[in-house]
Amino acid sequence: MPHPKLLFAIFVILLTTIAAYSAPIQPCTVLTKLPHSTENYTEGFFYRDGRFYEGTGREGHSAIVVSDPLTGKVLQRHEIPPQYFGEGIIDFGPNLIEWTWQTHIGFVFDRATFRTLATFHYDGEGWGITRTATELITSDGTSTLRFRNPSNFAETRSISVHDGPTLIDQLNELEYIDGVIYANIWHSDRIARIDPRDGHVIDWIDCTGLLPDDQKIDAESVLNGIAYDAQRHRLFVTGKQWPTIFEIKIPPISK
């Protein structure tokens, strides 16, 4: 049997290694509260041209909703056929792309009119979508993020998201901000900031207590929605059937 001092040394090394592979946790500060409809089971969320675009889920209730940030007034609404559970949405050029949870069908809409321009098929489940200037980035509930060609939705590459040696799954709604992927983790109050090159978690944004429990409709009223105003550098988060959209301030990423 190894000497007790040797065992203790190994134990210390293991603890040090584990600590070295644990991404830091950052706080968030609420700057502003904006109205959000508790009817919206938020699955996709982004900001463009002074408006929030939101994709809502659940069969028979899925829609794309465009709203005024200050008042929450619905400016446009497009119902998704009732057999589909709407998931992530994103703009790309003049279009809007949305996919669905388990029916393997996605849609390309004209963003101004919501006229359907095309449909597409994919394997696996559909969860979140965001984009770079040239690629789509999608999640499917696993630890894998897939990069896709926006013209045909074909996968071009993928990364496994990890915090040190630990794979991070349940990746949900996504946002791409200044070269970093932000990802909600389903049923978690944390947002992962992810390096798109290799999938490592740079740090975690802790949103615990952002919305009090007594304002949540049920156990599925979880944090799920990240939107970014690139012109004014504003970051917004919300959740499924939350009454509030929060503008938050978070620490910059350490270089």
C-alpha positions in Angstrom: 0.0 0.0 0.0 1.4 3.5 -0.9 2.7 5.6 2.0 0.0 7.9 3.5 2.1 11.0 2.5 2.2 9.8 -1.1 -1.6 9.3 -1.1 -2.1 12.8 0.3 0.2 14.3 -2.3 -1.8 12.5 -5.1 -5.0 13.8 -3.5 -3.7 17.4 -3.5 -2.6 17.0 -7.2 -6.1 15.8 -8.1 -7.8 18.6 -6.4 -5.5 21.1 -8.1 -6.2 19.6 -11.5 -9.9 19.7 -11.0 -9.7 23.3 -9.9 -7.6 24.2 -12.9 -10.3 22.8 -15.2 -13.3 24.7 -13.5 -14.3 27.8 -15.5 -14.8 30.9 -13.3 -18.3 32.0 -12.4 -19.3 35.6 -13.1 -22.1 37.6 -11.6 -24.7 39.6 -13.5 -26.2 43.0 -12.6 -29.7 44.0 -13.6 -29.7 47.4 -15.4 -33.3 47.5 -16.7 -36.5 45.5 -16.6 -38.8 45.3 -19.7 -42.2 43.7 -20.1 -42.5 40.2 -21.5 -45.7 38.2 -22.1 -46.2 35.2 -19.9 -47.9 33.5 -22.9 -44.6 33.3 -24.6 -42.9 29.9 -24.1 -39.6 31.3 -25.2 -37.4 29.0 -27.4 -35.7 31.5 -29.7 -34.9 35.2 -29.0 -32.9 37.9 -30.7 -32.8 41.7 -31.1 -32.8 43.6 -34.4 -33.6 47.1 -35.5 -35.1 48.1 -32.3 -37.4 45.0 -31.9 -37.4 41.7 -30.1 -38.0 38.7 -32.3 -39.1 35.6 -30.3 -39.9 32.1 -31.3 -42.3 30.3 -28.9 -42.8 26.6 -28.4 -45.5 23.9 -27.7 -47.6 22.3 -30.3 -50.7 24.3 -31.2 -49.2 27.4 -29.6 -46.0 28.0 -31.5 -45.5 31.4 -33.1 -43.0 34.0 -34.1 -43.7 37.2 -32.2 -42.1 40.6 -32.9 -42.5 43.2 -30.1 -41.6 46.6 -29.0 -39.0 46.4 -26.2 -40.2 49.3 -24.1 -43.9 48.5 -24.1 -44.1 44.8 -24.9 -46.6 45.6 -27.6 -46.9 42.9 -30.3 -46.0 44.5 -33.7 -46.2 41.2 -35.7 -47.2 37.7 -35.0 -47.0 34.6 -37.2 -48.6 31.3 -36.2 -46.7 28.1 -36.8 -48.8 25.1 -38.0 -50.1 23.4 -34.9 -48.3 20.1 -35.5 -44.9 21.8 -34.9 -43.2 22.7 -31.7 -41.3 25.9 -32.6 -37.7 26.2 -31.5 -34.7 28.5 -32.3 -35.0 31.4 -34.7 -32.4 33.7 -36.2 -32.2 36.4 -38.9 -30.0 35.9 -41.9 -29.9 38.6 -44.5 -33.5 39.5 -45.3 -34.8 36.2 -44.1 -35.7 34.5 -40.8 -34.8 30.9 -40.2 -36.7 28.7 -37.7 -36.6 25.0 -36.9 -38.7 22.7 -34.8 -38.1 20.4 -31.9 -38.7 16.8 -33.0 -40.4 17.0 -36.4 -37.2 17.5 -38.4 -38.6 20.4 -40.4 -37.4 24.0 -40.6 -38.7 27.1 -42.3 -37.2 30.0 -44.1 -39.4 33.1 -44.0 -39.2 36.6 -45.5 -38.5 38.6 -42.3 -40.7 41.5 -43.3 -43.8 39.6 -44.2 -43.3 36.1 -42.7 -44.1 34.6 -46.1 -42.7 31.1 -46.3 -39.9 31.0 -48.8 -38.6 27.4 -48.2 -38.6 24.4 -45.9 -35.7 22.1 -45.1 -35.1 18.8 -43.3 -32.4 17.8 -40.7 -31.6 14.9 -38.5 -31.9 14.9 -34.7 -33.7 17.4 -32.5 -33.8 21.2 -33.0 -33.1 23.4 -30.0 -31.3 26.8 -30.3 -29.9 28.7 -33.3 -27.6 31.7 -33.6 -25.2 32.8 -36.3 -21.9 34.3 -37.3 -21.6 36.5 -40.4 -21.3 33.3 -42.5 -22.5 30.3 -40.5 -25.4 29.1 -38.4 -24.7 27.5 -35.0 -27.2 25.1 -33.6 -27.8 23.1 -30.4 -29.7 19.8 -30.0 -29.7 19.2 -26.3 -26.4 17.4 -26.3 -23.0 18.8 -25.6 -22.4 19.2 -29.4 -22.8 22.5 -31.2 -23.0 22.2 -35.0 -22.0 24.8 -37.5 -24.2 24.9 -40.7 -24.3 26.4 -44.1 -27.2 28.9 -44.1 -28.1 28.2 -47.7 -28.9 24.5 -47.2 -28.5 23.8 -43.4 -25.8 21.3 -44.1 -23.4 20.7 -41.2 -19.9 21.9 -41.9 -18.2 21.2 -38.5 -19.0 20.7 -34.9 -17.5 21.2 -31.4 -18.0 19.5 -28.1 -18.7 21.9 -25.3 -16.7 21.2 -22.1 -15.6 22.7 -18.9 -12.3 21.1 -18.4 -12.8 17.4 -18.8 -16.6 17.6 -18.2 -18.9 17.7 -21.2 -21.7 20.2 -20.9 -25.0 19.1 -22.3 -28.6 20.5 -22.4 -27.3 23.4 -24.5 -30.4 25.4 -25.4 -31.0 28.9 -26.7 -27.9 30.5 -28.2 -26.4 33.9 -29.0 -23.2 34.8 -30.8 -21.6 38.0 -29.3 -18.2 39.4 -30.3 -16.8 36.1 -31.3 -18.1 34.1 -28.4 -21.1 31.7 -28.1 -23.5 32.3 -25.2 -25.6 29.3 -24.3 -28.5 28.7 -21.9 -28.3 25.4 -20.1 -31.8 23.9 -19.8 -33.1 23.9 -16.2 -30.1 25.9 -15.1 -29.7 29.5 -14.0 -26.3 29.8 -15.7 -25.2 30.9 -19.1 -22.0 29.4 -20.6 -19.7 31.6 -22.6 -18.0 29.2 -25.1 -15.0 29.5 -27.3 -16.2 28.6 -30.9 -12.8 27.2 -31.9 -12.6 24.3 -29.5 -15.8 24.4 -27.4 -14.2 25.1 -24.0 -16.3 27.1 -21.5 -14.6 30.4 -20.9 -16.7 31.2 -17.9 -20.2 31.0 -16.5 -22.7 33.8 -16.0 -24.7 33.2 -12.9 -28.3 34.4 -13.2 -29.6 32.8 -10.0 -32.5 34.7 -8.5 -33.0 36.9 -11.5 -36.7 36.1 -11.5 -38.2 35.2 -8.1 -39.7 31.7 -7.9 -43.1 33.1 -7.0 -43.2 34.8 -10.4 -42.6 31.6 -12.3 -45.6 29.8 -13.7 -44.3 26.3 -13.2 -41.1 24.2 -13.1 -40.6 24.7 -16.9 -40.5 28.5 -16.5 -36.7 28.4 -16.8 -34.1 30.9 -18.0 -34.1 30.6 -21.8 -33.5 33.6 -24.1 -30.4 35.7 -24.9 -30.6 38.7 -27.2 -27.9 41.3 -28.0 -28.1 44.9 -29.3 -24.8 45.2 -31.1 -25.1 48.9 -31.8 -25.7 49.9 -28.2 -23.9 46.9 -26.6 -26.9 45.8 -24.6 -27.5 42.2 -23.4 -31.0 41.0 -22.6 -32.1 37.7 -21.1 -35.5 36.2 -20.3 -37.2 32.9 -19.8 -40.1 30.7 -20.7 -43.3 32.5 -19.7 -41.4 35.0 -17.7 -43.1 38.4 -17.1 -39.9 40.3 -17.5 -37.0 40.7 -19.9 -33.8 41.8 -18.1 -31.1 44.0 -19.5 -28.0 42.8 -17.6 -24.4 43.8 -17.2 -21.7 41.2 -17.0 -17.9 41.3 -16.6 -15.9 41.3 -19.8 -14.1 38.2 -20.7 -10.6 38.0 -19.3 -7.9 38.0 -21.9 
